[in-house]
Amino acid sequence: MIRINLLPYRDERRQHQLLRYLAVAVSAIGITLLLLAAAHSYKSMQLSDAQVRLHDVREKNAALVAKIGELSKFKEVQAEVQKKLDLMNNLQQDRFRSLNTLLGLSSAIPRNVWLTQVKESAGSIRLSGLGKSNRAVSAFMRALEKEKAFSGVNLKLIKRQRVNGVALRSFSLTMQRVAIPTAVEKAKKTTASGNKTS
């Protein structure tokens, strides 16, 4: 009987299979490393682009913050100017109200009554003066009540007093000033009502 030794052939076949497995494994590892390197490179490019965009956004944000600061300063200046304009309008209106008060007093005062003092505070007016008689002071009060600029005329004090040897009546009275719209206020109301209808 003939004997054939197959061991070297099997060993050789195993070595070829082992080499093939090693080649496949090395190829797989190489491809995996290439894929990892490509992914890393791609992510690095994305990170670099994101950093550039972040830098641009921060610059734009800084510019916007500067503009917002300028805008807030502008609003402060605008509010200050508006306060000054409102103050000027109030002074202008008070000037016309004082003029209306003096005009009402001058048209109501009779010949035989003289005013010695006029005080006004918060719409309340206090008058002091001298009259030739009680009847003259009474006529003055009735004339004040007829004036549209005044209301609530109230006599506080009347007494006899001698001035340079002449017997007169010293009096003191109070009244309220009625808010008669000035020409400026009438114009504003007319403008406002015109704006509402349009």
C-alpha positions as CSV (number, residue, x, y, z in Angstrom):
1,M,0.0,0.0,0.0
2,I,1.2,3.4,-1.0
3,R,1.2,6.2,1.5
4,I,0.8,9.9,0.5
5,N,1.7,12.5,2.9
6,L,-1.0,15.3,2.6
7,L,0.2,17.3,5.6
8,P,2.4,19.7,3.6
9,Y,-0.4,20.4,1.2
10,R,-2.9,21.1,4.0
11,D,-0.3,23.3,5.7
12,E,0.2,25.2,2.5
13,R,-3.5,25.6,2.0
14,R,-3.9,26.9,5.6
15,Q,-1.2,29.4,5.0
16,H,-2.9,30.6,1.8
17,Q,-6.2,31.0,3.7
18,L,-4.5,32.7,6.5
19,L,-2.7,35.1,4.1
20,R,-6.1,35.8,2.4
21,Y,-7.7,36.5,5.8
22,L,-4.9,38.8,6.7
23,A,-5.1,40.6,3.4
24,V,-8.8,41.1,3.9
25,A,-8.4,42.2,7.5
26,V,-5.6,44.6,6.5
27,S,-7.7,45.9,3.6
28,A,-10.7,46.4,5.9
29,I,-8.5,48.2,8.5
30,G,-7.0,50.4,5.8
31,I,-10.5,51.2,4.3
32,T,-11.8,52.0,7.9
33,L,-8.8,54.2,8.5
34,L,-9.3,56.0,5.2
35,L,-13.0,56.5,6.0
36,L,-12.1,57.8,9.5
37,A,-9.6,60.2,8.0
38,A,-12.1,61.4,5.5
39,A,-14.8,61.9,8.2
40,H,-12.3,63.7,10.4
41,S,-11.3,66.0,7.5
42,Y,-14.9,66.7,6.7
43,K,-15.8,67.5,10.3
44,S,-12.7,69.7,10.6
45,M,-13.8,71.6,7.5
46,Q,-17.3,72.0,9.0
47,L,-15.8,73.2,12.3
48,S,-13.6,75.7,10.5
49,D,-16.6,77.0,8.5
50,A,-18.7,77.2,11.7
51,Q,-15.9,79.2,13.4
52,V,-15.7,81.6,10.5
53,R,-19.6,82.1,10.6
54,L,-19.4,82.5,14.4
55,H,-16.8,85.2,14.1
56,D,-18.9,87.0,11.5
57,V,-22.0,86.7,13.7
58,R,-20.0,88.1,16.7
59,E,-18.8,91.1,14.6
60,K,-22.4,91.8,13.4
61,N,-23.6,91.5,17.0
62,A,-21.0,94.0,18.2
63,A,-22.1,96.4,15.4
64,L,-25.8,96.0,16.4
65,V,-25.0,96.5,20.0
66,A,-23.2,99.8,19.1
67,K,-26.2,100.9,17.0
68,I,-28.6,100.0,19.8
69,G,-26.5,102.1,22.2
70,E,-26.8,105.0,19.8
71,L,-30.5,104.5,19.4
72,S,-31.0,104.5,23.2
73,K,-29.1,107.7,23.4
74,F,-31.2,109.2,20.7
75,K,-34.4,108.1,22.6
76,E,-33.1,109.8,25.7
77,V,-32.4,113.0,23.8
78,Q,-35.8,112.8,22.2
79,A,-37.5,112.3,25.6
80,E,-35.6,115.3,27.0
81,V,-36.6,117.5,24.0
82,Q,-40.2,116.4,24.4
83,K,-40.1,117.4,28.1
84,K,-38.8,120.8,27.2
85,L,-41.5,121.2,24.5
86,D,-44.2,120.2,26.9
87,L,-42.9,122.7,29.5
88,M,-42.8,125.4,26.9
89,N,-46.4,124.6,25.9
90,N,-47.5,124.6,29.5
91,L,-45.9,128.0,30.1
92,Q,-47.5,129.3,26.9
93,Q,-50.9,128.1,28.0
94,D,-50.4,129.5,31.5
95,R,-49.5,132.8,30.0
96,F,-52.8,132.9,28.0
97,R,-54.7,131.8,31.1
98,S,-53.1,134.6,33.2
99,L,-54.0,137.0,30.4
100,N,-57.6,135.8,30.4
101,T,-57.7,136.2,34.2
102,L,-56.5,139.8,34.0
103,L,-58.8,140.6,31.2
104,G,-61.8,139.2,33.1
105,L,-60.8,141.2,36.2
106,S,-60.3,144.5,34.3
107,S,-63.7,144.1,32.6
108,A,-65.5,143.3,35.9
109,I,-64.0,146.0,38.1
110,P,-66.2,149.1,38.5
111,R,-64.9,152.7,38.9
112,N,-65.4,152.9,42.6
113,V,-63.4,149.7,43.5
114,W,-59.7,149.4,43.6
115,L,-57.6,146.2,43.9
116,T,-54.6,146.2,46.2
117,Q,-53.6,142.6,45.9
118,V,-54.2,139.7,43.5
119,K,-52.9,136.2,44.4
120,E,-53.3,133.1,42.3
121,S,-52.3,129.5,43.1
122,A,-53.5,126.3,41.5
123,G,-56.6,127.8,39.9
124,S,-57.7,129.6,43.1
125,I,-57.6,133.5,43.1
126,R,-57.6,135.7,46.2
127,L,-58.4,139.4,45.8
128,S,-57.9,142.2,48.3
129,G,-59.0,145.8,47.7
130,L,-60.9,148.9,48.6
131,G,-64.4,149.9,47.7
132,K,-66.3,153.2,48.0
133,S,-69.2,151.4,49.7
134,N,-70.7,148.0,50.4
135,R,-72.8,148.4,47.3
136,A,-69.7,149.0,45.1
137,V,-68.1,145.8,46.5
138,S,-71.4,143.9,45.9
139,A,-71.6,145.2,42.3
140,F,-68.0,144.0,41.8
141,M,-68.8,140.5,43.0
142,R,-71.9,140.3,40.7
143,A,-69.8,141.4,37.8
144,L,-67.2,138.7,38.6
145,E,-69.9,136.0,38.7
146,K,-71.0,137.0,35.2
147,E,-67.5,136.6,33.8
148,K,-66.9,133.2,32.1
149,A,-63.4,133.1,33.5
150,F,-64.4,132.8,37.2
151,S,-66.7,130.7,39.4
152,G,-67.4,130.4,43.1
153,V,-67.0,134.1,44.0
154,N,-66.9,134.1,47.9
155,L,-66.6,137.2,50.1
156,K,-64.2,136.4,53.0
157,L,-64.0,139.8,54.7
158,I,-65.4,143.3,54.5
159,K,-64.7,146.1,57.0
160,R,-64.6,149.9,57.3
161,Q,-61.3,151.5,56.8
162,R,-60.1,155.2,56.6
163,V,-57.6,156.0,53.9
164,N,-56.4,159.6,53.9
165,G,-59.4,160.7,55.9
166,V,-61.9,159.0,53.4
167,A,-64.2,156.2,54.7
168,L,-63.8,153.2,52.5
169,R,-64.6,149.4,52.7
170,S,-61.7,147.0,52.8
171,F,-62.6,143.6,51.3
172,S,-61.1,140.2,50.6
173,L,-62.7,137.6,48.4
174,T,-61.8,134.3,46.8
175,M,-62.9,132.6,43.5
176,Q,-61.9,129.8,41.2
177,R,-60.5,130.3,37.7
178,V,-62.4,128.5,35.0
179,A,-60.3,126.7,32.4
180,I,-61.3,128.5,29.2
181,P,-59.6,126.8,26.3
182,T,-56.9,128.9,24.7
183,A,-56.5,129.4,21.0
184,V,-53.7,126.8,21.0
185,E,-55.9,124.2,22.8
186,K,-58.8,124.9,20.5
187,A,-56.6,124.4,17.5
188,K,-55.3,121.1,19.0
189,K,-58.8,119.9,19.6
190,T,-59.9,120.8,16.1
191,T,-56.9,119.0,14.6
192,A,-57.5,115.9,16.8
193,S,-61.2,115.7,15.9
194,G,-60.3,116.2,12.2
195,N,-57.8,113.3,12.5
196,K,-60.4,111.0,14.1
197,T,-63.0,111.6,11.3
198,S,-60.5,111.0,8.5
